[in-house]
Amino acid sequence: MLFLNREQGQGLVEYALVLVLVAIVIIAILTLLGPQIGNVFSRITSGLGG
């Protein structure tokens, strides 16, 4: 019974680590693909404008 609280805390830490890893992956993908995504939006806006 004494270890129940520690296990819950450990689970929260594991969830936090997973969220941090997902955030790092998303930031890396946006850094690599950011200029390409910007070009796509530029083409769309110029296509709509004229």
mmCIF entry with sequence, helices, sheets and N, C-alpha, C, O atoms, coordinates in Angstrom:
data_MODEL
# 
_entry.id   MODEL 
# 
_entity.id                         1 
_entity.type                       polymer 
_entity.pdbx_number_of_molecules   1 
# 
_entity_poly.entity_id                      1 
_entity_poly.type                           'polypeptide(L)' 
_entity_poly.nstd_linkage                   no 
_entity_poly.nstd_monomer                   no 
_entity_poly.pdbx_seq_one_letter_code       MLFLNREQGQGLVEYALVLVLVAIVIIAILTLLGPQIGNVFSRITSGLGG 
_entity_poly.pdbx_seq_one_letter_code_can   MLFLNREQGQGLVEYALVLVLVAIVIIAILTLLGPQIGNVFSRITSGLGG 
_entity_poly.pdbx_strand_id                 A 
# 
loop_
_entity_poly_seq.entity_id 
_entity_poly_seq.num 
_entity_poly_seq.mon_id 
_entity_poly_seq.hetero 
1 1  MET n 
1 2  LEU n 
1 3  PHE n 
1 4  LEU n 
1 5  ASN n 
1 6  ARG n 
1 7  GLU n 
1 8  GLN n 
1 9  GLY n 
1 10 GLN n 
1 11 GLY n 
1 12 LEU n 
1 13 VAL n 
1 14 GLU n 
1 15 TYR n 
1 16 ALA n 
1 17 LEU n 
1 18 VAL n 
1 19 LEU n 
1 20 VAL n 
1 21 LEU n 
1 22 VAL n 
1 23 ALA n 
1 24 ILE n 
1 25 VAL n 
1 26 ILE n 
1 27 ILE n 
1 28 ALA n 
1 29 ILE n 
1 30 LEU n 
1 31 THR n 
1 32 LEU n 
1 33 LEU n 
1 34 GLY n 
1 35 PRO n 
1 36 GLN n 
1 37 ILE n 
1 38 GLY n 
1 39 ASN n 
1 40 VAL n 
1 41 PHE n 
1 42 SER n 
1 43 ARG n 
1 44 ILE n 
1 45 THR n 
1 46 SER n 
1 47 GLY n 
1 48 LEU n 
1 49 GLY n 
1 50 GLY n 
# 
_struct_asym.id          A 
_struct_asym.entity_id   1 
# 
_struct_conf.conf_type_id            HELX_P 
_struct_conf.id                      HELX_P1 
_struct_conf.pdbx_PDB_helix_id       AA1 
_struct_conf.beg_label_comp_id       LEU 
_struct_conf.beg_label_asym_id       A 
_struct_conf.beg_label_seq_id        4 
_struct_conf.pdbx_beg_PDB_ins_code   ? 
_struct_conf.end_label_comp_id       GLY 
_struct_conf.end_label_asym_id       A 
_struct_conf.end_label_seq_id        49 
_struct_conf.pdbx_end_PDB_ins_code   ? 
_struct_conf.beg_auth_comp_id        LEU 
_struct_conf.beg_auth_asym_id        A 
_struct_conf.beg_auth_seq_id         4 
_struct_conf.end_auth_comp_id        GLY 
_struct_conf.end_auth_asym_id        A 
_struct_conf.end_auth_seq_id         49 
_struct_conf.pdbx_PDB_helix_class    1 
_struct_conf.details                 ? 
_struct_conf.pdbx_PDB_helix_length   46 
# 
_struct_conf_type.id          HELX_P 
_struct_conf_type.criteria    ? 
_struct_conf_type.reference   ? 
# 
loop_
_atom_site.group_PDB 
_atom_site.id 
_atom_site.type_symbol 
_atom_site.label_atom_id 
_atom_site.label_alt_id 
_atom_site.label_comp_id 
_atom_site.label_asym_id 
_atom_site.label_entity_id 
_atom_site.label_seq_id 
_atom_site.pdbx_PDB_ins_code 
_atom_site.Cartn_x 
_atom_site.Cartn_y 
_atom_site.Cartn_z 
_atom_site.occupancy 
_atom_site.B_iso_or_equiv 
_atom_site.pdbx_formal_charge 
_atom_site.auth_seq_id 
_atom_site.auth_comp_id 
_atom_site.auth_asym_id 
_atom_site.auth_atom_id 
_atom_site.pdbx_PDB_model_num 
ATOM 1   N N  . MET A 1 1  ? 0.815  -1.211 0.000   1.00 0.00 ? 1  MET A N  1 
ATOM 2   C CA . MET A 1 1  ? 0.000  0.000  0.000   1.00 0.00 ? 1  MET A CA 1 
ATOM 3   C C  . MET A 1 1  ? 0.854  1.269  0.000   1.00 0.00 ? 1  MET A C  1 
ATOM 4   O O  . MET A 1 1  ? 0.439  2.301  -0.527  1.00 0.00 ? 1  MET A O  1 
ATOM 5   N N  . LEU A 1 2  ? 2.027  1.188  0.584   1.00 0.00 ? 2  LEU A N  1 
ATOM 6   C CA . LEU A 1 2  ? 2.873  2.374  0.641   1.00 0.00 ? 2  LEU A CA 1 
ATOM 7   C C  . LEU A 1 2  ? 3.413  2.752  -0.729  1.00 0.00 ? 2  LEU A C  1 
ATOM 8   O O  . LEU A 1 2  ? 3.739  3.916  -0.962  1.00 0.00 ? 2  LEU A O  1 
ATOM 9   N N  . PHE A 1 3  ? 3.513  1.784  -1.643  1.00 0.00 ? 3  PHE A N  1 
ATOM 10  C CA . PHE A 1 3  ? 4.097  2.050  -2.950  1.00 0.00 ? 3  PHE A CA 1 
ATOM 11  C C  . PHE A 1 3  ? 3.069  2.539  -3.962  1.00 0.00 ? 3  PHE A C  1 
ATOM 12  O O  . PHE A 1 3  ? 3.439  2.902  -5.078  1.00 0.00 ? 3  PHE A O  1 
ATOM 13  N N  . LEU A 1 4  ? 1.801  2.559  -3.605  1.00 0.00 ? 4  LEU A N  1 
ATOM 14  C CA . LEU A 1 4  ? 0.761  2.966  -4.547  1.00 0.00 ? 4  LEU A CA 1 
ATOM 15  C C  . LEU A 1 4  ? 0.960  4.405  -5.006  1.00 0.00 ? 4  LEU A C  1 
ATOM 16  O O  . LEU A 1 4  ? 0.861  4.686  -6.200  1.00 0.00 ? 4  LEU A O  1 
ATOM 17  N N  . ASN A 1 5  ? 1.234  5.310  -4.094  1.00 0.00 ? 5  ASN A N  1 
ATOM 18  C CA . ASN A 1 5  ? 1.442  6.710  -4.467  1.00 0.00 ? 5  ASN A CA 1 
ATOM 19  C C  . ASN A 1 5  ? 2.676  6.883  -5.342  1.00 0.00 ? 5  ASN A C  1 
ATOM 20  O O  . ASN A 1 5  ? 2.667  7.701  -6.262  1.00 0.00 ? 5  ASN A O  1 
ATOM 21  N N  . ARG A 1 6  ? 3.726  6.135  -5.073  1.00 0.00 ? 6  ARG A N  1 
ATOM 22  C CA . ARG A 1 6  ? 4.938  6.239  -5.873  1.00 0.00 ? 6  ARG A CA 1 
ATOM 23  C C  . ARG A 1 6  ? 4.682  5.762  -7.298  1.00 0.00 ? 6  ARG A C  1 
ATOM 24  O O  . ARG A 1 6  ? 5.221  6.334  -8.245  1.00 0.00 ? 6  ARG A O  1 
ATOM 25  N N  . GLU A 1 7  ? 3.871  4.727  -7.462  1.00 0.00 ? 7  GLU A N  1 
ATOM 26  C CA . GLU A 1 7  ? 3.573  4.226  -8.798  1.00 0.00 ? 7  GLU A CA 1 
ATOM 27  C C  . GLU A 1 7  ? 2.760  5.244  -9.586  1.00 0.00 ? 7  GLU A C  1 
ATOM 28  O O  . GLU A 1 7  ? 2.972  5.403  -10.789 1.00 0.00 ? 7  GLU A O  1 
ATOM 29  N N  . GLN A 1 8  ? 1.846  5.926  -8.937  1.00 0.00 ? 8  GLN A N  1 
ATOM 30  C CA . GLN A 1 8  ? 1.071  6.948  -9.629  1.00 0.00 ? 8  GLN A CA 1 
ATOM 31  C C  . GLN A 1 8  ? 1.963  8.103  -10.048 1.00 0.00 ? 8  GLN A C  1 
ATOM 32  O O  . GLN A 1 8  ? 1.814  8.632  -11.149 1.00 0.00 ? 8  GLN A O  1 
ATOM 33  N N  . GLY A 1 9  ? 2.888  8.500  -9.185  1.00 0.00 ? 9  GLY A N  1 
ATOM 34  C CA . GLY A 1 9  ? 3.817  9.557  -9.527  1.00 0.00 ? 9  GLY A CA 1 
ATOM 35  C C  . GLY A 1 9  ? 4.728  9.153  -10.668 1.00 0.00 ? 9  GLY A C  1 
ATOM 36  O O  . GLY A 1 9  ? 5.056  9.969  -11.529 1.00 0.00 ? 9  GLY A O  1 
ATOM 37  N N  . GLN A 1 10 ? 5.137  7.890  -10.674 1.00 0.00 ? 10 GLN A N  1 
ATOM 38  C CA . GLN A 1 10 ? 5.986  7.392  -11.749 1.00 0.00 ? 10 GLN A CA 1 
ATOM 39  C C  . GLN A 1 10 ? 5.228  7.408  -13.066 1.00 0.00 ? 10 GLN A C  1 
ATOM 40  O O  . GLN A 1 10 ? 5.808  7.732  -14.103 1.00 0.00 ? 10 GLN A O  1 
ATOM 41  N N  . GLY A 1 11 ? 3.948  7.066  -13.049 1.00 0.00 ? 11 GLY A N  1 
ATOM 42  C CA . GLY A 1 11 ? 3.147  7.097  -14.262 1.00 0.00 ? 11 GLY A CA 1 
ATOM 43  C C  . GLY A 1 11 ? 3.036  8.501  -14.825 1.00 0.00 ? 11 GLY A C  1 
ATOM 44  O O  . GLY A 1 11 ? 3.088  8.696  -16.039 1.00 0.00 ? 11 GLY A O  1 
ATOM 45  N N  . LEU A 1 12 ? 2.883  9.482  -13.939 1.00 0.00 ? 12 LEU A N  1 
ATOM 46  C CA . LEU A 1 12 ? 2.804  10.875 -14.392 1.00 0.00 ? 12 LEU A CA 1 
ATOM 47  C C  . LEU A 1 12 ? 4.116  11.324 -15.018 1.00 0.00 ? 12 LEU A C  1 
ATOM 48  O O  . LEU A 1 12 ? 4.120  12.056 -16.008 1.00 0.00 ? 12 LEU A O  1 
ATOM 49  N N  . VAL A 1 13 ? 5.219  10.889 -14.445 1.00 0.00 ? 13 VAL A N  1 
ATOM 50  C CA . VAL A 1 13 ? 6.523  11.246 -15.009 1.00 0.00 ? 13 VAL A CA 1 
ATOM 51  C C  . VAL A 1 13 ? 6.685  10.616 -16.382 1.00 0.00 ? 13 VAL A C  1 
ATOM 52  O O  . VAL A 1 13 ? 7.210  11.253 -17.296 1.00 0.00 ? 13 VAL A O  1 
ATOM 53  N N  . GLU A 1 14 ? 6.247  9.385  -16.540 1.00 0.00 ? 14 GLU A N  1 
ATOM 54  C CA . GLU A 1 14 ? 6.345  8.716  -17.841 1.00 0.00 ? 14 GLU A CA 1 
ATOM 55  C C  . GLU A 1 14 ? 5.489  9.434  -18.882 1.00 0.00 ? 14 GLU A C  1 
ATOM 56  O O  . GLU A 1 14 ? 5.927  9.616  -20.018 1.00 0.00 ? 14 GLU A O  1 
ATOM 57  N N  . TYR A 1 15 ? 4.288  9.841  -18.515 1.00 0.00 ? 15 TYR A N  1 
ATOM 58  C CA . TYR A 1 15 ? 3.441  10.595 -19.438 1.00 0.00 ? 15 TYR A CA 1 
ATOM 59  C C  . TYR A 1 15 ? 4.097  11.916 -19.810 1.00 0.00 ? 15 TYR A C  1 
ATOM 60  O O  . TYR A 1 15 ? 4.051  12.327 -20.969 1.00 0.00 ? 15 TYR A O  1 
ATOM 61  N N  . ALA A 1 16 ? 4.703  12.577 -18.844 1.00 0.00 ? 16 ALA A N  1 
ATOM 62  C CA . ALA A 1 16 ? 5.372  13.844 -19.118 1.00 0.00 ? 16 ALA A CA 1 
ATOM 63  C C  . ALA A 1 16 ? 6.541  13.639 -20.080 1.00 0.00 ? 16 ALA A C  1 
ATOM 64  O O  . ALA A 1 16 ? 6.748  14.454 -20.979 1.00 0.00 ? 16 ALA A O  1 
ATOM 65  N N  . LEU A 1 17 ? 7.303  12.565 -19.903 1.00 0.00 ? 17 LEU A N  1 
ATOM 66  C CA . LEU A 1 17 ? 8.418  12.291 -20.803 1.00 0.00 ? 17 LEU A CA 1 
ATOM 67  C C  . LEU A 1 17 ? 7.929  12.011 -22.220 1.00 0.00 ? 17 LEU A C  1 
ATOM 68  O O  . LEU A 1 17 ? 8.546  12.457 -23.188 1.00 0.00 ? 17 LEU A O  1 
ATOM 69  N N  . VAL A 1 18 ? 6.841  11.286 -22.348 1.00 0.00 ? 18 VAL A N  1 
ATOM 70  C CA . VAL A 1 18 ? 6.286  11.011 -23.670 1.00 0.00 ? 18 VAL A CA 1 
ATOM 71  C C  . VAL A 1 18 ? 5.835  12.315 -24.328 1.00 0.00 ? 18 VAL A C  1 
ATOM 72  O O  . VAL A 1 18 ? 6.081  12.530 -25.515 1.00 0.00 ? 18 VAL A O  1 
ATOM 73  N N  . LEU A 1 19 ? 5.181  13.177 -23.566 1.00 0.00 ? 19 LEU A N  1 
ATOM 74  C CA . LEU A 1 19 ? 4.740  14.467 -24.122 1.00 0.00 ? 19 LEU A CA 1 
ATOM 75  C C  . LEU A 1 19 ? 5.920  15.323 -24.559 1.00 0.00 ? 19 LEU A C  1 
ATOM 76  O O  . LEU A 1 19 ? 5.855  15.992 -25.591 1.00 0.00 ? 19 LEU A O  1 
ATOM 77  N N  . VAL A 1 20 ? 6.992  15.306 -23.783 1.00 0.00 ? 20 VAL A N  1 
ATOM 78  C CA . VAL A 1 20 ? 8.180  16.078 -24.146 1.00 0.00 ? 20 VAL A CA 1 
ATOM 79  C C  . VAL A 1 20 ? 8.792  15.522 -25.433 1.00 0.00 ? 20 VAL A C  1 
ATOM 80  O O  . VAL A 1 20 ? 9.187  16.291 -26.310 1.00 0.00 ? 20 VAL A O  1 
ATOM 81  N N  . LEU A 1 21 ? 8.873  14.204 -25.552 1.00 0.00 ? 21 LEU A N  1 
ATOM 82  C CA . LEU A 1 21 ? 9.427  13.607 -26.765 1.00 0.00 ? 21 LEU A CA 1 
ATOM 83  C C  . LEU A 1 21 ? 8.574  13.918 -27.982 1.00 0.00 ? 21 LEU A C  1 
ATOM 84  O O  . LEU A 1 21 ? 9.108  14.193 -29.057 1.00 0.00 ? 21 LEU A O  1 
ATOM 85  N N  . VAL A 1 22 ? 7.260  13.878 -27.830 1.00 0.00 ? 22 VAL A N  1 
ATOM 86  C CA . VAL A 1 22 ? 6.367  14.210 -28.945 1.00 0.00 ? 22 VAL A CA 1 
ATOM 87  C C  . VAL A 1 22 ? 6.544  15.671 -29.338 1.00 0.00 ? 22 VAL A C  1 
ATOM 88  O O  . VAL A 1 22 ? 6.561  15.996 -30.525 1.00 0.00 ? 22 VAL A O  1 
ATOM 89  N N  . ALA A 1 23 ? 6.675  16.552 -28.352 1.00 0.00 ? 23 ALA A N  1 
ATOM 90  C CA . ALA A 1 23 ? 6.872  17.968 -28.641 1.00 0.00 ? 23 ALA A CA 1 
ATOM 91  C C  . ALA A 1 23 ? 8.187  18.192 -29.390 1.00 0.00 ? 23 ALA A C  1 
ATOM 92  O O  . ALA A 1 23 ? 8.238  19.003 -30.315 1.00 0.00 ? 23 ALA A O  1 
ATOM 93  N N  . ILE A 1 24 ? 9.246  17.486 -29.004 1.00 0.00 ? 24 ILE A N  1 
ATOM 94  C CA . ILE A 1 24 ? 10.535 17.621 -29.682 1.00 0.00 ? 24 ILE A CA 1 
ATOM 95  C C  . ILE A 1 24 ? 10.427 17.158 -31.126 1.00 0.00 ? 24 ILE A C  1 
ATOM 96  O O  . ILE A 1 24 ? 10.973 17.798 -32.025 1.00 0.00 ? 24 ILE A O  1 
ATOM 97  N N  . VAL A 1 25 ? 9.727  16.049 -31.355 1.00 0.00 ? 25 VAL A N  1 
ATOM 98  C CA . VAL A 1 25 ? 9.566  15.545 -32.722 1.00 0.00 ? 25 VAL A CA 1 
ATOM 99  C C  . VAL A 1 25 ? 8.778  16.537 -33.567 1.00 0.00 ? 25 VAL A C  1 
ATOM 100 O O  . VAL A 1 25 ? 9.138  16.793 -34.716 1.00 0.00 ? 25 VAL A O  1 
ATOM 101 N N  . ILE A 1 26 ? 7.715  17.093 -33.015 1.00 0.00 ? 26 ILE A N  1 
ATOM 102 C CA . ILE A 1 26 ? 6.899  18.054 -33.759 1.00 0.00 ? 26 ILE A CA 1 
ATOM 103 C C  . ILE A 1 26 ? 7.712  19.300 -34.092 1.00 0.00 ? 26 ILE A C  1 
ATOM 104 O O  . ILE A 1 26 ? 7.631  19.812 -35.208 1.00 0.00 ? 26 ILE A O  1 
ATOM 105 N N  . ILE A 1 27 ? 8.491  19.790 -33.140 1.00 0.00 ? 27 ILE A N  1 
ATOM 106 C CA . ILE A 1 27 ? 9.319  20.971 -33.390 1.00 0.00 ? 27 ILE A CA 1 
ATOM 107 C C  . ILE A 1 27 ? 10.351 20.676 -34.472 1.00 0.00 ? 27 ILE A C  1 
ATOM 108 O O  . ILE A 1 27 ? 10.603 21.520 -35.332 1.00 0.00 ? 27 ILE A O  1 
ATOM 109 N N  . ALA A 1 28 ? 10.948 19.488 -34.439 1.00 0.00 ? 28 ALA A N  1 
ATOM 110 C CA . ALA A 1 28 ? 11.938 19.130 -35.455 1.00 0.00 ? 28 ALA A CA 1 
ATOM 111 C C  . ALA A 1 28 ? 11.300 19.058 -36.842 1.00 0.00 ? 28 ALA A C  1 
ATOM 112 O O  . ALA A 1 28 ? 11.879 19.530 -37.820 1.00 0.00 ? 28 ALA A O  1 
ATOM 113 N N  . ILE A 1 29 ? 10.112 18.471 -36.923 1.00 0.00 ? 29 ILE A N  1 
ATOM 114 C CA . ILE A 1 29 ? 9.425  18.363 -38.213 1.00 0.00 ? 29 ILE A CA 1 
ATOM 115 C C  . ILE A 1 29 ? 9.067  19.751 -38.743 1.00 0.00 ? 29 ILE A C  1 
ATOM 116 O O  . ILE A 1 29 ? 9.257  20.032 -39.926 1.00 0.00 ? 29 ILE A O  1 
ATOM 117 N N  . LEU A 1 30 ? 8.552  20.613 -37.875 1.00 0.00 ? 30 LEU A N  1 
ATOM 118 C CA . LEU A 1 30 ? 8.196  21.963 -38.317 1.00 0.00 ? 30 LEU A CA 1 
ATOM 119 C C  . LEU A 1 30 ? 9.420  22.767 -38.718 1.00 0.00 ? 30 LEU A C  1 
ATOM 120 O O  . LEU A 1 30 ? 9.352  23.594 -39.628 1.00 0.00 ? 30 LEU A O  1 
ATOM 121 N N  . THR A 1 31 ? 10.545 22.529 -38.043 1.00 0.00 ? 31 THR A N  1 
ATOM 122 C CA . THR A 1 31 ? 11.769 23.232 -38.407 1.00 0.00 ? 31 THR A CA 1 
ATOM 123 C C  . THR A 1 31 ? 12.243 22.801 -39.784 1.00 0.00 ? 31 THR A C  1 
ATOM 124 O O  . THR A 1 31 ? 12.684 23.631 -40.579 1.00 0.00 ? 31 THR A O  1 
ATOM 125 N N  . LEU A 1 32 ? 12.153 21.510 -40.068 1.00 0.00 ? 32 LEU A N  1 
ATOM 126 C CA . LEU A 1 32 ? 12.613 21.001 -41.359 1.00 0.00 ? 32 LEU A CA 1 
ATOM 127 C C  . LEU A 1 32 ? 11.658 21.357 -42.489 1.00 0.00 ? 32 LEU A C  1 
ATOM 128 O O  . LEU A 1 32 ? 12.094 21.692 -43.590 1.00 0.00 ? 32 LEU A O  1 
ATOM 129 N N  . LEU A 1 33 ? 10.364 21.285 -42.223 1.00 0.00 ? 33 LEU A N  1 
ATOM 130 C CA . LEU A 1 33 ? 9.374  21.483 -43.271 1.00 0.00 ? 33 LEU A CA 1 
ATOM 131 C C  . LEU A 1 33 ? 8.770  22.880 -43.279 1.00 0.00 ? 33 LEU A C  1 
ATOM 132 O O  . LEU A 1 33 ? 7.933  23.178 -44.131 1.00 0.00 ? 33 LEU A O  1 
ATOM 133 N N  . GLY A 1 34 ? 9.166  23.731 -42.365 1.00 0.00 ? 34 GLY A N  1 
ATOM 134 C CA . GLY A 1 34 ? 8.594  25.068 -42.259 1.00 0.00 ? 34 GLY A CA 1 
ATOM 135 C C  . GLY A 1 34 ? 8.649  25.879 -43.538 1.00 0.00 ? 34 GLY A C  1 
ATOM 136 O O  . GLY A 1 34 ? 7.626  26.413 -43.968 1.00 0.00 ? 34 GLY A O  1 
ATOM 137 N N  . PRO A 1 35 ? 9.822  25.986 -44.161 1.00 0.00 ? 35 PRO A N  1 
ATOM 138 C CA . PRO A 1 35 ? 9.889  26.774 -45.406 1.00 0.00 ? 35 PRO A CA 1 
ATOM 139 C C  . PRO A 1 35 ? 9.023  26.189 -46.519 1.00 0.00 ? 35 PRO A C  1 
ATOM 140 O O  . PRO A 1 35 ? 8.421  26.938 -47.288 1.00 0.00 ? 35 PRO A O  1 
ATOM 141 N N  . GLN A 1 36 ? 8.952  24.891 -46.613 1.00 0.00 ? 36 GLN A N  1 
ATOM 142 C CA . GLN A 1 36 ? 8.126  24.267 -47.652 1.00 0.00 ? 36 GLN A CA 1 
ATOM 143 C C  . GLN A 1 36 ? 6.654  24.543 -47.401 1.00 0.00 ? 36 GLN A C  1 
ATOM 144 O O  . GLN A 1 36 ? 5.900  24.804 -48.339 1.00 0.00 ? 36 GLN A O  1 
ATOM 145 N N  . ILE A 1 37 ? 6.242  24.487 -46.144 1.00 0.00 ? 37 ILE A N  1 
ATOM 146 C CA . ILE A 1 37 ? 4.848  24.775 -45.818 1.00 0.00 ? 37 ILE A CA 1 
ATOM 147 C C  . ILE A 1 37 ? 4.537  26.240 -46.113 1.00 0.00 ? 37 ILE A C  1 
ATOM 148 O O  . ILE A 1 37 ? 3.456  26.556 -46.609 1.00 0.00 ? 37 ILE A O  1 
ATOM 149 N N  . GLY A 1 38 ? 5.481  27.138 -45.811 1.00 0.00 ? 38 GLY A N  1 
ATOM 150 C CA . GLY A 1 38 ? 5.300  28.556 -46.115 1.00 0.00 ? 38 GLY A CA 1 
ATOM 151 C C  . GLY A 1 38 ? 5.144  28.790 -47.607 1.00 0.00 ? 38 GLY A C  1 
ATOM 152 O O  . GLY A 1 38 ? 4.330  29.614 -48.022 1.00 0.00 ? 38 GLY A O  1 
ATOM 153 N N  . ASN A 1 39 ? 5.921  28.068 -48.427 1.00 0.00 ? 39 ASN A N  1 
ATOM 154 C CA . ASN A 1 39 ? 5.797  28.202 -49.875 1.00 0.00 ? 39 ASN A CA 1 
ATOM 155 C C  . ASN A 1 39 ? 4.431  27.745 -50.368 1.00 0.00 ? 39 ASN A C  1 
ATOM 156 O O  . ASN A 1 39 ? 3.854  28.365 -51.262 1.00 0.00 ? 39 ASN A O  1 
ATOM 157 N N  . VAL A 1 40 ? 3.916  26.672 -49.795 1.00 0.00 ? 40 VAL A N  1 
ATOM 158 C CA . VAL A 1 40 ? 2.595  26.179 -50.196 1.00 0.00 ? 40 VAL A CA 1 
ATOM 159 C C  . VAL A 1 40 ? 1.537  27.238 -49.907 1.00 0.00 ? 40 VAL A C  1 
ATOM 160 O O  . VAL A 1 40 ? 0.684  27.505 -50.753 1.00 0.00 ? 40 VAL A O  1 
ATOM 161 N N  . PHE A 1 41 ? 1.584  27.843 -48.723 1.00 0.00 ? 41 PHE A N  1 
ATOM 162 C CA . PHE A 1 41 ? 0.595  28.867 -48.379 1.00 0.00 ? 41 PHE A CA 1 
ATOM 163 C C  . PHE A 1 41 ? 0.761  30.103 -49.253 1.00 0.00 ? 41 PHE A C  1 
ATOM 164 O O  . PHE A 1 41 ? -0.226 30.750 -49.605 1.00 0.00 ? 41 PHE A O  1 
ATOM 165 N N  . SER A 1 42 ? 1.998  30.437 -49.605 1.00 0.00 ? 42 SER A N  1 
ATOM 166 C CA . SER A 1 42 ? 2.224  31.584 -50.494 1.00 0.00 ? 42 SER A CA 1 
ATOM 167 C C  . SER A 1 42 ? 1.610  31.330 -51.862 1.00 0.00 ? 42 SER A C  1 
ATOM 168 O O  . SER A 1 42 ? 0.990  32.220 -52.445 1.00 0.00 ? 42 SER A O  1 
ATOM 169 N N  . ARG A 1 43 ? 1.780  30.121 -52.372 1.00 0.00 ? 43 ARG A N  1 
ATOM 170 C CA . ARG A 1 43 ? 1.178  29.791 -53.666 1.00 0.00 ? 43 ARG A CA 1 
ATOM 171 C C  . ARG A 1 43 ? -0.331 29.832 -53.596 1.00 0.00 ? 43 ARG A C  1 
ATOM 172 O O  . ARG A 1 43 ? -0.982 30.282 -54.538 1.00 0.00 ? 43 ARG A O  1 
ATOM 173 N N  . ILE A 1 44 ? -0.891 29.377 -52.510 1.00 0.00 ? 44 ILE A N  1 
ATOM 174 C CA . ILE A 1 44 ? -2.354 29.378 -52.369 1.00 0.00 ? 44 ILE A CA 1 
ATOM 175 C C  . ILE A 1 44 ? -2.874 30.817 -52.334 1.00 0.00 ? 44 ILE A C  1 
ATOM 176 O O  . ILE A 1 44 ? -3.846 31.145 -53.014 1.00 0.00 ? 44 ILE A O  1 
ATOM 177 N N  . THR A 1 45 ? -2.228 31.670 -51.544 1.00 0.00 ? 45 THR A N  1 
ATOM 178 C CA . THR A 1 45 ? -2.714 33.054 -51.462 1.00 0.00 ? 45 THR A CA 1 
ATOM 179 C C  . THR A 1 45 ? -2.519 33.802 -52.776 1.00 0.00 ? 45 THR A C  1 
ATOM 180 O O  . THR A 1 45 ? -3.369 34.605 -53.160 1.00 0.00 ? 45 THR A O  1 
ATOM 181 N N  . SER A 1 46 ? -1.416 33.550 -53.465 1.00 0.00 ? 46 SER A N  1 
ATOM 182 C CA . SER A 1 46 ? -1.252 34.217 -54.756 1.00 0.00 ? 46 SER A CA 1 
ATOM 183 C C  . SER A 1 46 ? -2.220 33.672 -55.796 1.00 0.00 ? 46 SER A C  1 
ATOM 184 O O  . SER A 1 46 ? -2.654 34.409 -56.682 1.00 0.00 ? 46 SER A O  1 
ATOM 185 N N  . GLY A 1 47 ? -2.558 32.409 -55.702 1.00 0.00 ? 47 GLY A N  1 
ATOM 186 C CA . GLY A 1 47 ? -3.545 31.831 -56.605 1.00 0.00 ? 47 GLY A CA 1 
ATOM 187 C C  . GLY A 1 47 ? -4.942 32.385 -56.366 1.00 0.00 ? 47 GLY A C  1 
ATOM 188 O O  . GLY A 1 47 ? -5.706 32.583 -57.310 1.00 0.00 ? 47 GLY A O  1 
ATOM 189 N N  . LEU A 1 48 ? -5.274 32.634 -55.111 1.00 0.00 ? 48 LEU A N  1 
ATOM 190 C CA . LEU A 1 48 ? -6.583 33.201 -54.790 1.00 0.00 ? 48 LEU A CA 1 
ATOM 191 C C  . LEU A 1 48 ? -6.664 34.679 -55.179 1.00 0.00 ? 48 LEU A C  1 
ATOM 192 O O  . LEU A 1 48 ? -7.724 35.177 -55.557 1.00 0.00 ? 48 LEU A O  1 
ATOM 193 N N  . GLY A 1 49 ? -5.534 35.363 -55.080 1.00 0.00 ? 49 GLY A N  1 
ATOM 194 C CA . GLY A 1 49 ? -5.524 36.789 -55.359 1.00 0.00 ? 49 GLY A CA 1 
ATOM 195 C C  . GLY A 1 49 ? -5.551 37.119 -56.848 1.00 0.00 ? 49 GLY A C  1 
ATOM 196 O O  . GLY A 1 49 ? -5.979 38.211 -57.222 1.00 0.00 ? 49 GLY A O  1 
ATOM 197 N N  . GLY A 1 50 ? -5.121 36.236 -57.672 1.00 0.00 ? 50 GLY A N  1 
ATOM 198 C CA . GLY A 1 50 ? -5.099 36.656 -59.057 1.00 0.00 ? 50 GLY A CA 1 
ATOM 199 C C  . GLY A 1 50 ? -4.906 35.519 -59.949 1.00 0.00 ? 50 GLY A C  1 
ATOM 200 O O  . GLY A 1 50 ? -4.862 35.691 -61.167 1.00 0.00 ? 50 GLY A O  1 
# 
